[in-house]
Amino acid sequence: MYERSEESSGNPAGGAAALADRNRRREPRLAVTGPCYLVWSEDNHEVCSCGTIQDMSVNGMRVRTRLRAGVGANIDVFLGERTRIIGEVRHCTVNEDGSCDIGILIRSTLTGRRHVG
């Protein structure tokens, strides 16, 4: 049996801002924490960074990383050796500690084979 996970607002402060954030979403975000590897292109250069997934939904995810990604960039998120999520950067917010939260619209997911970079 699956346990119900709490919805994540994307706003740790909560309050009215968290409620407004929740109300604009098409589907609930589930709090998920796990490592990932990100690859995107910026100024004709490939950018790679390790990250931590903060939350996910059917169509999107939020990943925390140390590098900023440009809005509109195509981004690949690798989970282990067998899952690749292909998406688009919707927003990137710099946190107080200098880390960045990247909001990603999920376009497709590939699983089952080892990805070689």
Chimera marker file (.cmm) of the C-alpha trace (Angstrom):
<marker_set name="trace">
<marker id="1" x="0.000" y="0.000" z="0.000" r="1" g="1" b="0" radius="0.5"/>
<marker id="2" x="1.272" y="3.477" z="-0.865" r="1" g="1" b="0" radius="0.5"/>
<marker id="3" x="1.490" y="6.198" z="1.728" r="1" g="1" b="0" radius="0.5"/>
<marker id="4" x="0.132" y="9.606" z="0.860" r="1" g="1" b="0" radius="0.5"/>
<marker id="5" x="2.845" y="12.232" z="0.594" r="1" g="1" b="0" radius="0.5"/>
<marker id="6" x="2.283" y="15.842" z="1.573" r="1" g="1" b="0" radius="0.5"/>
<marker id="7" x="1.915" y="18.398" z="-1.202" r="1" g="1" b="0" radius="0.5"/>
<marker id="8" x="4.899" y="20.666" z="-1.613" r="1" g="1" b="0" radius="0.5"/>
<marker id="9" x="4.242" y="24.342" z="-2.255" r="1" g="1" b="0" radius="0.5"/>
<marker id="10" x="7.746" y="25.156" z="-3.412" r="1" g="1" b="0" radius="0.5"/>
<marker id="11" x="7.773" y="27.852" z="-0.759" r="1" g="1" b="0" radius="0.5"/>
<marker id="12" x="9.251" y="26.752" z="2.574" r="1" g="1" b="0" radius="0.5"/>
<marker id="13" x="7.974" y="29.893" z="4.322" r="1" g="1" b="0" radius="0.5"/>
<marker id="14" x="4.340" y="28.836" z="3.886" r="1" g="1" b="0" radius="0.5"/>
<marker id="15" x="1.518" y="31.309" z="4.522" r="1" g="1" b="0" radius="0.5"/>
<marker id="16" x="-0.337" y="33.242" z="1.822" r="1" g="1" b="0" radius="0.5"/>
<marker id="17" x="2.514" y="32.966" z="-0.689" r="1" g="1" b="0" radius="0.5"/>
<marker id="18" x="2.516" y="29.165" z="-0.372" r="1" g="1" b="0" radius="0.5"/>
<marker id="19" x="-1.269" y="29.042" z="-0.802" r="1" g="1" b="0" radius="0.5"/>
<marker id="20" x="-1.084" y="31.208" z="-3.940" r="1" g="1" b="0" radius="0.5"/>
<marker id="21" x="1.703" y="28.973" z="-5.285" r="1" g="1" b="0" radius="0.5"/>
<marker id="22" x="-0.419" y="25.855" z="-4.655" r="1" g="1" b="0" radius="0.5"/>
<marker id="23" x="-3.482" y="27.374" z="-6.345" r="1" g="1" b="0" radius="0.5"/>
<marker id="24" x="-1.668" y="28.095" z="-9.625" r="1" g="1" b="0" radius="0.5"/>
<marker id="25" x="-0.576" y="24.480" z="-10.113" r="1" g="1" b="0" radius="0.5"/>
<marker id="26" x="-2.507" y="22.136" z="-12.413" r="1" g="1" b="0" radius="0.5"/>
<marker id="27" x="-1.654" y="19.104" z="-10.312" r="1" g="1" b="0" radius="0.5"/>
<marker id="28" x="-0.223" y="18.592" z="-6.823" r="1" g="1" b="0" radius="0.5"/>
<marker id="29" x="3.511" y="18.445" z="-6.272" r="1" g="1" b="0" radius="0.5"/>
<marker id="30" x="4.782" y="15.625" z="-4.109" r="1" g="1" b="0" radius="0.5"/>
<marker id="31" x="7.747" y="16.227" z="-1.850" r="1" g="1" b="0" radius="0.5"/>
<marker id="32" x="10.557" y="14.031" z="-3.187" r="1" g="1" b="0" radius="0.5"/>
<marker id="33" x="14.229" y="14.206" z="-2.342" r="1" g="1" b="0" radius="0.5"/>
<marker id="34" x="16.842" y="12.473" z="-4.434" r="1" g="1" b="0" radius="0.5"/>
<marker id="35" x="20.046" y="13.034" z="-6.378" r="1" g="1" b="0" radius="0.5"/>
<marker id="36" x="20.087" y="13.751" z="-10.084" r="1" g="1" b="0" radius="0.5"/>
<marker id="37" x="22.462" y="14.881" z="-12.814" r="1" g="1" b="0" radius="0.5"/>
<marker id="38" x="21.504" y="17.792" z="-15.100" r="1" g="1" b="0" radius="0.5"/>
<marker id="39" x="22.699" y="18.626" z="-18.627" r="1" g="1" b="0" radius="0.5"/>
<marker id="40" x="21.669" y="21.678" z="-20.663" r="1" g="1" b="0" radius="0.5"/>
<marker id="41" x="23.108" y="23.964" z="-23.315" r="1" g="1" b="0" radius="0.5"/>
<marker id="42" x="23.986" y="27.601" z="-22.715" r="1" g="1" b="0" radius="0.5"/>
<marker id="43" x="25.803" y="29.926" z="-25.133" r="1" g="1" b="0" radius="0.5"/>
<marker id="44" x="26.640" y="26.916" z="-27.341" r="1" g="1" b="0" radius="0.5"/>
<marker id="45" x="28.324" y="25.131" z="-24.413" r="1" g="1" b="0" radius="0.5"/>
<marker id="46" x="27.137" y="22.053" z="-22.593" r="1" g="1" b="0" radius="0.5"/>
<marker id="47" x="26.562" y="22.694" z="-18.884" r="1" g="1" b="0" radius="0.5"/>
<marker id="48" x="26.539" y="19.789" z="-16.412" r="1" g="1" b="0" radius="0.5"/>
<marker id="49" x="25.645" y="19.903" z="-12.736" r="1" g="1" b="0" radius="0.5"/>
<marker id="50" x="24.678" y="17.606" z="-9.899" r="1" g="1" b="0" radius="0.5"/>
<marker id="51" x="21.372" y="18.433" z="-8.257" r="1" g="1" b="0" radius="0.5"/>
<marker id="52" x="18.776" y="17.347" z="-5.730" r="1" g="1" b="0" radius="0.5"/>
<marker id="53" x="15.129" y="16.886" z="-6.676" r="1" g="1" b="0" radius="0.5"/>
<marker id="54" x="12.928" y="18.907" z="-4.302" r="1" g="1" b="0" radius="0.5"/>
<marker id="55" x="9.474" y="17.982" z="-5.585" r="1" g="1" b="0" radius="0.5"/>
<marker id="56" x="7.713" y="16.423" z="-8.588" r="1" g="1" b="0" radius="0.5"/>
<marker id="57" x="4.348" y="16.194" z="-10.283" r="1" g="1" b="0" radius="0.5"/>
<marker id="58" x="3.144" y="14.429" z="-13.408" r="1" g="1" b="0" radius="0.5"/>
<marker id="59" x="4.242" y="17.335" z="-15.620" r="1" g="1" b="0" radius="0.5"/>
<marker id="60" x="6.964" y="19.116" z="-13.679" r="1" g="1" b="0" radius="0.5"/>
<marker id="61" x="9.698" y="19.076" z="-11.110" r="1" g="1" b="0" radius="0.5"/>
<marker id="62" x="11.857" y="21.392" z="-9.020" r="1" g="1" b="0" radius="0.5"/>
<marker id="63" x="15.573" y="20.674" z="-8.761" r="1" g="1" b="0" radius="0.5"/>
<marker id="64" x="18.123" y="22.428" z="-6.536" r="1" g="1" b="0" radius="0.5"/>
<marker id="65" x="21.616" y="22.841" z="-7.973" r="1" g="1" b="0" radius="0.5"/>
<marker id="66" x="24.587" y="25.183" z="-7.706" r="1" g="1" b="0" radius="0.5"/>
<marker id="67" x="24.343" y="26.555" z="-11.263" r="1" g="1" b="0" radius="0.5"/>
<marker id="68" x="21.747" y="28.845" z="-12.828" r="1" g="1" b="0" radius="0.5"/>
<marker id="69" x="19.900" y="27.646" z="-15.951" r="1" g="1" b="0" radius="0.5"/>
<marker id="70" x="18.350" y="29.979" z="-18.518" r="1" g="1" b="0" radius="0.5"/>
<marker id="71" x="14.577" y="30.074" z="-18.900" r="1" g="1" b="0" radius="0.5"/>
<marker id="72" x="13.530" y="28.200" z="-22.034" r="1" g="1" b="0" radius="0.5"/>
<marker id="73" x="16.621" y="25.980" z="-22.125" r="1" g="1" b="0" radius="0.5"/>
<marker id="74" x="16.133" y="22.317" z="-23.000" r="1" g="1" b="0" radius="0.5"/>
<marker id="75" x="17.358" y="20.278" z="-20.056" r="1" g="1" b="0" radius="0.5"/>
<marker id="76" x="18.006" y="16.576" z="-19.428" r="1" g="1" b="0" radius="0.5"/>
<marker id="77" x="17.660" y="15.225" z="-15.902" r="1" g="1" b="0" radius="0.5"/>
<marker id="78" x="19.272" y="11.850" z="-15.245" r="1" g="1" b="0" radius="0.5"/>
<marker id="79" x="18.079" y="9.707" z="-12.339" r="1" g="1" b="0" radius="0.5"/>
<marker id="80" x="20.579" y="6.926" z="-11.861" r="1" g="1" b="0" radius="0.5"/>
<marker id="81" x="21.782" y="5.121" z="-14.974" r="1" g="1" b="0" radius="0.5"/>
<marker id="82" x="18.418" y="4.158" z="-16.459" r="1" g="1" b="0" radius="0.5"/>
<marker id="83" x="16.034" y="7.134" z="-16.293" r="1" g="1" b="0" radius="0.5"/>
<marker id="84" x="16.296" y="10.305" z="-18.366" r="1" g="1" b="0" radius="0.5"/>
<marker id="85" x="13.764" y="13.113" z="-18.090" r="1" g="1" b="0" radius="0.5"/>
<marker id="86" x="13.689" y="15.551" z="-21.001" r="1" g="1" b="0" radius="0.5"/>
<marker id="87" x="12.297" y="18.956" z="-20.139" r="1" g="1" b="0" radius="0.5"/>
<marker id="88" x="12.308" y="22.718" z="-20.456" r="1" g="1" b="0" radius="0.5"/>
<marker id="89" x="13.448" y="25.247" z="-17.860" r="1" g="1" b="0" radius="0.5"/>
<marker id="90" x="10.407" y="27.303" z="-16.854" r="1" g="1" b="0" radius="0.5"/>
<marker id="91" x="12.063" y="29.360" z="-14.133" r="1" g="1" b="0" radius="0.5"/>
<marker id="92" x="15.248" y="29.556" z="-12.093" r="1" g="1" b="0" radius="0.5"/>
<marker id="93" x="15.354" y="31.159" z="-8.656" r="1" g="1" b="0" radius="0.5"/>
<marker id="94" x="18.542" y="31.955" z="-6.753" r="1" g="1" b="0" radius="0.5"/>
<marker id="95" x="18.243" y="31.083" z="-3.048" r="1" g="1" b="0" radius="0.5"/>
<marker id="96" x="19.796" y="32.958" z="-0.123" r="1" g="1" b="0" radius="0.5"/>
<marker id="97" x="22.594" y="30.387" z="0.132" r="1" g="1" b="0" radius="0.5"/>
<marker id="98" x="23.518" y="30.861" z="-3.556" r="1" g="1" b="0" radius="0.5"/>
<marker id="99" x="21.954" y="27.598" z="-4.737" r="1" g="1" b="0" radius="0.5"/>
<marker id="100" x="19.367" y="27.681" z="-7.531" r="1" g="1" b="0" radius="0.5"/>
<marker id="101" x="15.928" y="26.105" z="-7.749" r="1" g="1" b="0" radius="0.5"/>
<marker id="102" x="15.134" y="25.173" z="-11.349" r="1" g="1" b="0" radius="0.5"/>
<marker id="103" x="11.496" y="24.638" z="-12.302" r="1" g="1" b="0" radius="0.5"/>
<marker id="104" x="11.279" y="22.111" z="-15.131" r="1" g="1" b="0" radius="0.5"/>
<marker id="105" x="8.356" y="21.269" z="-17.403" r="1" g="1" b="0" radius="0.5"/>
<marker id="106" x="8.618" y="17.556" z="-18.187" r="1" g="1" b="0" radius="0.5"/>
<marker id="107" x="8.343" y="16.819" z="-21.928" r="1" g="1" b="0" radius="0.5"/>
<marker id="108" x="9.131" y="13.077" z="-21.854" r="1" g="1" b="0" radius="0.5"/>
<marker id="109" x="10.712" y="10.328" z="-19.783" r="1" g="1" b="0" radius="0.5"/>
<marker id="110" x="12.943" y="7.545" z="-21.087" r="1" g="1" b="0" radius="0.5"/>
<marker id="111" x="13.683" y="4.455" z="-18.994" r="1" g="1" b="0" radius="0.5"/>
<marker id="112" x="15.144" y="1.010" z="-19.260" r="1" g="1" b="0" radius="0.5"/>
<marker id="113" x="18.527" y="1.397" z="-20.858" r="1" g="1" b="0" radius="0.5"/>
<marker id="114" x="21.827" y="2.700" z="-19.656" r="1" g="1" b="0" radius="0.5"/>
<marker id="115" x="22.608" y="6.258" z="-20.801" r="1" g="1" b="0" radius="0.5"/>
<marker id="116" x="26.146" y="6.954" z="-21.858" r="1" g="1" b="0" radius="0.5"/>
<marker id="117" x="27.295" y="10.587" z="-21.930" r="1" g="1" b="0" radius="0.5"/>
<link id1="1" id2="2" r="1" g="1" b="0" radius="0.2"/>
<link id1="2" id2="3" r="1" g="1" b="0" radius="0.2"/>
<link id1="3" id2="4" r="1" g="1" b="0" radius="0.2"/>
<link id1="4" id2="5" r="1" g="1" b="0" radius="0.2"/>
<link id1="5" id2="6" r="1" g="1" b="0" radius="0.2"/>
<link id1="6" id2="7" r="1" g="1" b="0" radius="0.2"/>
<link id1="7" id2="8" r="1" g="1" b="0" radius="0.2"/>
<link id1="8" id2="9" r="1" g="1" b="0" radius="0.2"/>
<link id1="9" id2="10" r="1" g="1" b="0" radius="0.2"/>
<link id1="10" id2="11" r="1" g="1" b="0" radius="0.2"/>
<link id1="11" id2="12" r="1" g="1" b="0" radius="0.2"/>
<link id1="12" id2="13" r="1" g="1" b="0" radius="0.2"/>
<link id1="13" id2="14" r="1" g="1" b="0" radius="0.2"/>
<link id1="14" id2="15" r="1" g="1" b="0" radius="0.2"/>
<link id1="15" id2="16" r="1" g="1" b="0" radius="0.2"/>
<link id1="16" id2="17" r="1" g="1" b="0" radius="0.2"/>
<link id1="17" id2="18" r="1" g="1" b="0" radius="0.2"/>
<link id1="18" id2="19" r="1" g="1" b="0" radius="0.2"/>
<link id1="19" id2="20" r="1" g="1" b="0" radius="0.2"/>
<link id1="20" id2="21" r="1" g="1" b="0" radius="0.2"/>
<link id1="21" id2="22" r="1" g="1" b="0" radius="0.2"/>
<link id1="22" id2="23" r="1" g="1" b="0" radius="0.2"/>
<link id1="23" id2="24" r="1" g="1" b="0" radius="0.2"/>
<link id1="24" id2="25" r="1" g="1" b="0" radius="0.2"/>
<link id1="25" id2="26" r="1" g="1" b="0" radius="0.2"/>
<link id1="26" id2="27" r="1" g="1" b="0" radius="0.2"/>
<link id1="27" id2="28" r="1" g="1" b="0" radius="0.2"/>
<link id1="28" id2="29" r="1" g="1" b="0" radius="0.2"/>
<link id1="29" id2="30" r="1" g="1" b="0" radius="0.2"/>
<link id1="30" id2="31" r="1" g="1" b="0" radius="0.2"/>
<link id1="31" id2="32" r="1" g="1" b="0" radius="0.2"/>
<link id1="32" id2="33" r="1" g="1" b="0" radius="0.2"/>
<link id1="33" id2="34" r="1" g="1" b="0" radius="0.2"/>
<link id1="34" id2="35" r="1" g="1" b="0" radius="0.2"/>
<link id1="35" id2="36" r="1" g="1" b="0" radius="0.2"/>
<link id1="36" id2="37" r="1" g="1" b="0" radius="0.2"/>
<link id1="37" id2="38" r="1" g="1" b="0" radius="0.2"/>
<link id1="38" id2="39" r="1" g="1" b="0" radius="0.2"/>
<link id1="39" id2="40" r="1" g="1" b="0" radius="0.2"/>
<link id1="40" id2="41" r="1" g="1" b="0" radius="0.2"/>
<link id1="41" id2="42" r="1" g="1" b="0" radius="0.2"/>
<link id1="42" id2="43" r="1" g="1" b="0" radius="0.2"/>
<link id1="43" id2="44" r="1" g="1" b="0" radius="0.2"/>
<link id1="44" id2="45" r="1" g="1" b="0" radius="0.2"/>
<link id1="45" id2="46" r="1" g="1" b="0" radius="0.2"/>
<link id1="46" id2="47" r="1" g="1" b="0" radius="0.2"/>
<link id1="47" id2="48" r="1" g="1" b="0" radius="0.2"/>
<link id1="48" id2="49" r="1" g="1" b="0" radius="0.2"/>
<link id1="49" id2="50" r="1" g="1" b="0" radius="0.2"/>
<link id1="50" id2="51" r="1" g="1" b="0" radius="0.2"/>
<link id1="51" id2="52" r="1" g="1" b="0" radius="0.2"/>
<link id1="52" id2="53" r="1" g="1" b="0" radius="0.2"/>
<link id1="53" id2="54" r="1" g="1" b="0" radius="0.2"/>
<link id1="54" id2="55" r="1" g="1" b="0" radius="0.2"/>
<link id1="55" id2="56" r="1" g="1" b="0" radius="0.2"/>
<link id1="56" id2="57" r="1" g="1" b="0" radius="0.2"/>
<link id1="57" id2="58" r="1" g="1" b="0" radius="0.2"/>
<link id1="58" id2="59" r="1" g="1" b="0" radius="0.2"/>
<link id1="59" id2="60" r="1" g="1" b="0" radius="0.2"/>
<link id1="60" id2="61" r="1" g="1" b="0" radius="0.2"/>
<link id1="61" id2="62" r="1" g="1" b="0" radius="0.2"/>
<link id1="62" id2="63" r="1" g="1" b="0" radius="0.2"/>
<link id1="63" id2="64" r="1" g="1" b="0" radius="0.2"/>
<link id1="64" id2="65" r="1" g="1" b="0" radius="0.2"/>
<link id1="65" id2="66" r="1" g="1" b="0" radius="0.2"/>
<link id1="66" id2="67" r="1" g="1" b="0" radius="0.2"/>
<link id1="67" id2="68" r="1" g="1" b="0" radius="0.2"/>
<link id1="68" id2="69" r="1" g="1" b="0" radius="0.2"/>
<link id1="69" id2="70" r="1" g="1" b="0" radius="0.2"/>
<link id1="70" id2="71" r="1" g="1" b="0" radius="0.2"/>
<link id1="71" id2="72" r="1" g="1" b="0" radius="0.2"/>
<link id1="72" id2="73" r="1" g="1" b="0" radius="0.2"/>
<link id1="73" id2="74" r="1" g="1" b="0" radius="0.2"/>
<link id1="74" id2="75" r="1" g="1" b="0" radius="0.2"/>
<link id1="75" id2="76" r="1" g="1" b="0" radius="0.2"/>
<link id1="76" id2="77" r="1" g="1" b="0" radius="0.2"/>
<link id1="77" id2="78" r="1" g="1" b="0" radius="0.2"/>
<link id1="78" id2="79" r="1" g="1" b="0" radius="0.2"/>
<link id1="79" id2="80" r="1" g="1" b="0" radius="0.2"/>
<link id1="80" id2="81" r="1" g="1" b="0" radius="0.2"/>
<link id1="81" id2="82" r="1" g="1" b="0" radius="0.2"/>
<link id1="82" id2="83" r="1" g="1" b="0" radius="0.2"/>
<link id1="83" id2="84" r="1" g="1" b="0" radius="0.2"/>
<link id1="84" id2="85" r="1" g="1" b="0" radius="0.2"/>
<link id1="85" id2="86" r="1" g="1" b="0" radius="0.2"/>
<link id1="86" id2="87" r="1" g="1" b="0" radius="0.2"/>
<link id1="87" id2="88" r="1" g="1" b="0" radius="0.2"/>
<link id1="88" id2="89" r="1" g="1" b="0" radius="0.2"/>
<link id1="89" id2="90" r="1" g="1" b="0" radius="0.2"/>
<link id1="90" id2="91" r="1" g="1" b="0" radius="0.2"/>
<link id1="91" id2="92" r="1" g="1" b="0" radius="0.2"/>
<link id1="92" id2="93" r="1" g="1" b="0" radius="0.2"/>
<link id1="93" id2="94" r="1" g="1" b="0" radius="0.2"/>
<link id1="94" id2="95" r="1" g="1" b="0" radius="0.2"/>
<link id1="95" id2="96" r="1" g="1" b="0" radius="0.2"/>
<link id1="96" id2="97" r="1" g="1" b="0" radius="0.2"/>
<link id1="97" id2="98" r="1" g="1" b="0" radius="0.2"/>
<link id1="98" id2="99" r="1" g="1" b="0" radius="0.2"/>
<link id1="99" id2="100" r="1" g="1" b="0" radius="0.2"/>
<link id1="100" id2="101" r="1" g="1" b="0" radius="0.2"/>
<link id1="101" id2="102" r="1" g="1" b="0" radius="0.2"/>
<link id1="102" id2="103" r="1" g="1" b="0" radius="0.2"/>
<link id1="103" id2="104" r="1" g="1" b="0" radius="0.2"/>
<link id1="104" id2="105" r="1" g="1" b="0" radius="0.2"/>
<link id1="105" id2="106" r="1" g="1" b="0" radius="0.2"/>
<link id1="106" id2="107" r="1" g="1" b="0" radius="0.2"/>
<link id1="107" id2="108" r="1" g="1" b="0" radius="0.2"/>
<link id1="108" id2="109" r="1" g="1" b="0" radius="0.2"/>
<link id1="109" id2="110" r="1" g="1" b="0" radius="0.2"/>
<link id1="110" id2="111" r="1" g="1" b="0" radius="0.2"/>
<link id1="111" id2="112" r="1" g="1" b="0" radius="0.2"/>
<link id1="112" id2="113" r="1" g="1" b="0" radius="0.2"/>
<link id1="113" id2="114" r="1" g="1" b="0" radius="0.2"/>
<link id1="114" id2="115" r="1" g="1" b="0" radius="0.2"/>
<link id1="115" id2="116" r="1" g="1" b="0" radius="0.2"/>
<link id1="116" id2="117" r="1" g="1" b="0" radius="0.2"/>
</marker_set>
